[in-house]
């Protein structure tokens, strides 16, 4: 079984969720706009459209890492108003 680590950090102006999965990581040719499947498409859509955030894909020590950053909910409400 692969280990999955979750790290959630909330600061005054940003929320950052990092998901790290043990394994070989993303291939060098990985392009989320081309290689994405339903799960990654869902993460991209929710992050951009619902959270007004960004997704970053990287290889970290021991596997793949996906980091989602977005404004905290209170700040989001202020941005929409």
N, C-alpha and C positions, 0 to 999 in steps of 0.2 A: 504494500500500500504506500502511496505517495503522501508525504506530509504537506499540509497546507497551513500557512501562517497568515493571520490577518492582523493588521496594525491600523488603528483608527486614531488620528490626531485631530483635535479641534483647537484652533487658535481663534483669536478675535475676528480675523478677516478671512479665514480659509479652513476648510475641512479637507483632510487628506486620508484616503483609504488605500492601503497597499495590500495586495494579495500576492503572496509568494508561493510557488508550487515547486516542490522538489522534483528534479528530473533533468532532462537534457536542455531545457530552455527552448527559446524560439530559434528557428534556423536563421542563418545570415540573410536569407532571401525573404524572410517574413515581412509582409506588408499587410497591415490590418485592413486596408481598403480592398485588397484582393483576396487575402487568405482567410478573412473572417468567415465564421459560420454563425449560426443563429445566436449562440451565446455571446460572442464578441459583438455582433451587430446590435444585440439588445443592450449591452453595456455602453456601446458608443451612442446609441440613440437616447437612452435615458440620461446619460451624462450630459450630452449636448443640449437636448430639447427640454428635459425636465429640471435638471440641476444647474444649467448654464455653466457647465464645467468642461474639463479636458481629461483625456485619457492618455497615458504614456505607457508604452510597452518596452521592457528591457530584460536583459539577462543579468541576474545577480549571482552572487555566490550560491552555487548548488541548484540553480533552476531559473524558471521564468518569473518575471515580476510585472504585475499590472498595477499602475497607480492612477487613481481617480482623484482629481482635486476640484473643489467647487466652493462657492461662497456659502457661509452658514445660512440656515433657513431664515433667520431674522433679516439678514442682509439681502437675501433673495427677494423677500417681500418688499423691501424698500426700493430695490432696483426695478421691480415691476410697476410699482405705483407711480 
